[in-house]
Amino acid sequence: MSDILKSYRKVKKLPDFLFVILALIMRSIKFFLMRTKTVDPHGCIKMDKLPYITVTWHNRLLFYPLMFERKYRLRTHAMISPSRDGQYIADLAKQFGVMSVRGSSRKRAAGVLNEALSVLKKGNNISMTPDGPRGPKYKLSMGPIILASLTGYPILPVSVNASRYWQLKSWDNFQIPKPFSKLHLVAGDSIQIPPDLSDAEKEKWRKFVEEKLNEVSDIRK
């Protein structure tokens, strides 16, 4: 078994048919075994005003794309790590119509910023998991603040909260909703980040966005 796991960890690109099957399983689970609801008091998820830089915590990703209508998924590009695990996420997201921008604050930072700006200018949304790819859990990185400040596009805190779930022993305690649980897609209000911020002002806005994302996320102690 250990040899099989070691071989798997060396595989950088899995066959596409595996992600087709996984996506079909996830759609079936959501349709037959989940009760879903959208909570959007500010009407932001309609995304008919401006493109957004959406932020959601890494451990809420499993059913995240499926909670949006397809027409919105087709207008979204996810910022995903260029790592092997990021490749798996990008291949799965593609099955739901979500394209990807590959990079992070550590790798390809300048190129990713240019790609993200191009995506936003075309009227599409950038989706970020600001505590990924390795944490700390529920700690917002500076990436969304810098991107929003430089581009002028607002940040939108979004979460998928499951009433019951299994929790993995990973760095983010990744959540797997249990059958027949309730899934709520919850959006906060959009947040406009000013331009030309000092380091202290960036940190102030980082903490503010982190607080607002935690407010829409059902974080249990």
Helices and strands as residue ranges (DSSP letters): H 2-9, H 16-33, E 35-39, E 53-55, G 58-60, G 65-67, H 70-73, E 76-80, H 84-95, E 99-102, H 109-121, E 125-128, H 143-151, E 155-162, E 165-167, E 175-177, E 182-187, H 199-216
